[in-house]
């Protein structure tokens, strides 16, 4: 089960990896409230718990037993919550570029700037996102055309993505972490905020 990040449909995040897994495994790409074409709750804030319950429900419906669960960015936060609250469902857990709490001052500043830029000018927001998410070496190696391709290929902002961005700034799963009993691999980002 591959869980994507803020506002992104799972197909955009993981679609290019499917061939590497589908020969030997069943691959499940859930979209939770606010991502892809899901219908999200119209009222109230999105919560990690709501999204974790949605991913767990999809995993239980689509599999015959415990799953290997991979989460990226906000998806790592959600995957950790699934592993903590649905322990019977997760065989192994991989968390990529996640965070346990949004209290970090740099992260809070980044999320605030994301939201302000998105409200003011979507194109500037999209360009800023590429600049902060990828390392200088990665972007320089792509050249101007490659960078412009990244910008042009970015998915449009949706109401769901805006709600995810709000949730990013409210995350606190520190009390859930000790409840995870699945073997877990945590992958942080050394050179940039995405890879």
ZIMOFEN-V873190 format. One record per backbone hydrogen bond with DSSP energy under -0.5 kcal/mol. CO is the residue of the C=O (numbers start at 1). NH is the residue of the N-H. E is the energy in kcal/mol with one decimal. If there is no record, write none. Layout:
BEGIN
co=(CO CO)
nh=(NH NH)
e=(E E)
END
This chain:
BEGIN
co=(1 1 2 3 5 7 9 9 10 11 14 14 15 17 17 18 18 19 21 21 25 28 28 30 30 32 35 38 47 48 49 50 51 52 53 54 55 56 57 58 59 67 67 67 69 70 71 72 73 73 74 75 76 77 78 79 80 81 82 86 86 87 89 89 91 92 93 94 94 95 95 96 100 101 104 105 106 107 108 109 110 111 112 113 114 115 116 117 121 122 123 124 125 126 127 128 129 130 132 133 133 135 136 137 138 139 140 142 143 144 145 146 147 148 149 150 151 158 159 160 161 162 163 164 165 166 167 167 168 171 173 173 174 176 177 183 185 185 186 187 188)
nh=(3 70 4 72 8 36 12 13 14 15 17 18 18 20 21 21 22 23 24 25 27 2 30 4 32 35 38 40 51 52 53 54 55 56 57 58 59 60 61 62 63 69 91 92 94 3 96 75 76 77 78 79 80 81 82 83 84 85 86 89 90 90 67 91 183 69 185 71 96 97 187 73 173 104 108 109 110 111 112 113 114 115 116 117 118 119 120 121 125 126 127 128 129 130 131 132 133 134 193 193 194 139 140 141 142 143 143 146 147 148 149 150 151 152 153 154 154 162 163 164 165 166 167 168 169 169 170 171 171 102 176 177 178 179 180 93 95 187 188 97 190)
e=(-0.6 -3.0 -0.5 -2.2 -1.4 -0.5 -0.8 -1.6 -3.1 -2.0 -2.4 -0.6 -1.0 -1.2 -0.6 -1.7 -2.7 -0.5 -1.5 -2.0 -0.6 -2.6 -0.6 -0.5 -0.5 -2.6 -1.8 -0.6 -2.0 -2.7 -2.4 -1.8 -2.4 -2.6 -2.2 -2.1 -2.6 -2.7 -2.1 -2.1 -1.0 -0.6 -3.1 -1.1 -2.7 -3.5 -3.1 -2.4 -1.2 -1.5 -2.4 -2.8 -2.3 -1.9 -2.4 -2.6 -1.8 -2.2 -2.6 -2.3 -0.6 -0.6 -2.9 -0.6 -0.7 -2.9 -2.5 -2.6 -0.5 -0.5 -3.5 -2.9 -3.3 -0.5 -2.6 -2.2 -2.6 -2.7 -2.2 -2.5 -2.6 -2.4 -2.4 -2.9 -2.5 -1.9 -1.9 -3.2 -2.5 -2.8 -2.3 -2.7 -2.5 -1.7 -1.9 -2.4 -2.2 -1.8 -0.5 -0.9 -1.1 -2.3 -2.7 -2.1 -1.2 -0.9 -0.7 -1.0 -2.4 -2.8 -2.1 -2.1 -2.3 -2.7 -2.1 -0.5 -1.0 -2.1 -2.0 -2.2 -2.6 -1.8 -2.2 -2.9 -1.1 -0.5 -2.2 -0.7 -0.7 -2.4 -1.2 -1.4 -0.5 -2.1 -1.7 -2.5 -2.8 -0.5 -0.6 -2.8 -0.5)
END
